[in-house]
Amino acid sequence: MFPAIADRAAAWLWPEVCPFCARVSSQGICSACRGKLEALKIQEPRCMGCGKPIHHGEQEYCYDCMHMKHSYDRGYGLWLHKEPVSTSIYQFKYHNQRRYGVCYVEEFIRCYGHMIKRWTPDLIIPIPLHRKRRRQRGYNQAAVLCRELGRRLGIPVDEKGLVRKLYTEPQKKLSHQERSKNLRHAFRVKKCFKPVSTVLLIDDIYTTGSTIDAAAAVLKEKGVEKV
């Protein structure tokens, strides 16, 4: 079954639920969770590198970005990874709740749609999964987000040009140095990929930036100017 047809079939078979508490809600995000999400939304002041919140307006960069140079040019995130966001992302990522991605993208566009249009990206690219993990999970959650974002904003999505060639250990239990080492040489760009000026690179969770950095470095090596 094609992904779009599967999503529509799921909507017919199950009632719409709030992606953050799983209670039936015809409005998508329920009013109780909407209030919690507002408190978790990343706002100014934020790091001019990765986009994480910072404590003082006179700061330009967070601690991590002050001590390392990123391969990507600018980063933005929507929410802090705390409850109820963390549980929702877990369900989206590991329990086939792909419909949640539609909600995430709606909120992302509400906050950053104007900025994305100003960037005028030529392509949207998801952080790829290794084929072994893709088989285990059945789908790439970052690609789900990219398809919906591309459809709504009219931007082409490339799910095949960037691939993960090494099967790496899960990142969540590793230190920053271990993450970087774990991801060294993990990505490659296929010969069919045609370099463009600007790429919007999407992942579901940002921690230290090691994954995004490794992927951005490979894209820039192949001629992409901005990530």
N, C-alpha and C positions, 0 to 999 in steps of 0.2 A: 504494500500500500504506500502511495506517495505521501511524503510528510504533510503537505497541505490538506490532502484528503483525510489523513489520519487525525489531524488536529480538528477538522470540522466534525468528523465522526465522534470524537471524544466529547465535543461540546454538545452533541445531540444526546449522547448516552448518560452523561453526568451533569448535574447542575453546576452553574458557575459558583466557584468558591473564592474566598479571599486567599491570595497566595501566601499570606503571612500568618494566618491562624487556621486556615482550612475550613472555616465555617461558611455555610451557604451565604452568598452575597451577590445580589443582582448587579451591584455597582462595582464589582471587582474588589478593590481594596476597601474593606469595611471602615466605618468611621473611627472605630477604636484603634485599629492598626494605622490608619492615616495619621492620627495624632502622634503615635510612637515613631513613625517614619520621619515626620517633620523634625523630631528631636535628633534623629540620626543622620539627617541630610548634611552632607559636607558643604559648608558655606565659607565665606570669607571670614578671617584671613586664611588663605590656603597657600601651600608651597607652590612656588612658580615653576618647580621642576615636575614633581610627581602628582601634585594636586592634593596631597594629604593636608588635613587641617593643622595649623600651627597656632601657638598660644598667643603670640604677640604680633600686632600689625606691622611693627617695624622690621620684623623678620621677613626675609625674602624666600629662604629655603628651609626645609626641615633638616634635622640632624643627618639623616641618611644622604640627602642630596648635597649637603655641604661637604660630605666626605667621599663622594664618588661622582664620577662623570657618567651620565647615562648615554646610551646609544639612541634613545628616542628623544624627540624634541620637546614634547609637552604631554603631561598626563592629567586626566580628570577622572574622578570617581563620583558615584552618586550617593552611596550610603556608607556609614561605618559598618564593619562586619560584626555586629552585635545583634542580640535577639530583638525583634523577631526576624531580622534579615538573614542571620546566619542559618537558622533552621529552614527558612524558605529556599535559600540557595542550595542547601544540602538536598532538599527534596527535588529541586530542579535538576541538580547535577547527577544524583545517584538513584533517584526513584521515578524516573521517566515523567516528571511533571513539566514537560516541555511547554505546556500552555502558559506556565508562569512567565516564560520569556517575553510573551506579548505584553504583559503588564510592566515588566522591567523596562522594556523599550519605550513604552508610552511615557513612563516617568522620566526616562533619560532624555527623550526628545523635548518634553516639557521644560526641562532644565537647561539642556545644552543644544537643542536643535538649531537655534540661531547661530551658535558658535560653530557648529559643524558646517553649516552652509557658508559661513564666512571663510572657513578653512578650505572649502571647495576640494575635498579629497577626490582623487581619481578612482580609488578603489577602497573597499572595506575588506579587511582580511582577518579571519579568526585565528587565534593561537591554535595550531593543530594538535590533535592527539596522535600518539603513536598507534599504528594499526592494531596492535595487540590490545591496548586499552580501549580503542574504539570498538573492537569486537566484544569486549567484556561489557561495556556500557551500552552499546547499541547506537550511540549518537555522540556528536561533539556539541556540548552545551554552548560553547562560544559561537559555533556556526549557527545555532538556532537564533541567537541574538543578532548576528550579522545579517541573516536573511530578512528578519523582520525590520531591522533598521534600514537596510538597503531598499526594501520594498516601500517603506513609508517615505523615505527621503529621495528616492529615485537615483541611488548611487549603486554602481555595479559592485557585486560581491565576488571575490575570488577565493574559493575554498580548496583549490588544487595547487596553486603556484608555490605555496610555502608548506613544507612537510616536516614532520618530526622523524628523523632518521634513527635516533637512538631511544631505546626504552629506558627512561630514567626513573629513579626511585621517587616516591611521593615527596613533594617539597615541604609539606607543612611541619615536619619534625626536624628540619635541617637549619643550621645557622646560615647567615648571609653568605659567608665564604663557601660553605658546603653547597649551598644552592647554586652559586656561580660555577663552581667546579662541576657539579652535577649536570649542568646545562651546557657546558662547553662542548661545542661541535654537535649539539643535539638537533639543530635545524639545518635545513638546506633549501635552496630555491631550485625548482625544476627548470629545465632548459626552455620549456614552453612559456615561462614567465617573461612578460615584456615590462621592463622598468617604466615606472610612471613618476610623476613629480611628487605627489603626496598620497600617502597611505594612512588610513585610519585603522589601527590595529586594536582588536577587541579581545578581552579575556573577562572571565566572570569574577575573579578575585585578584586583587593586587595586594601583595604583602611587602616584599623588599624590592620588587621590580626586576628580579633576576630573569624571569621568564620573558617578560616584555623586552628587556634589554638584549637578551640573546637573539630573539627573533628579529628585533629592529636592526641589530648589527649585520645580520645576514642579508636583510633587504637592502640596506645601504651599500653593502659590498657589491650588490648587483645593480646599483644605479639609482635606487630610490633616493630622493633628496630629503624629504621630510616624513617623519613618522609621528 
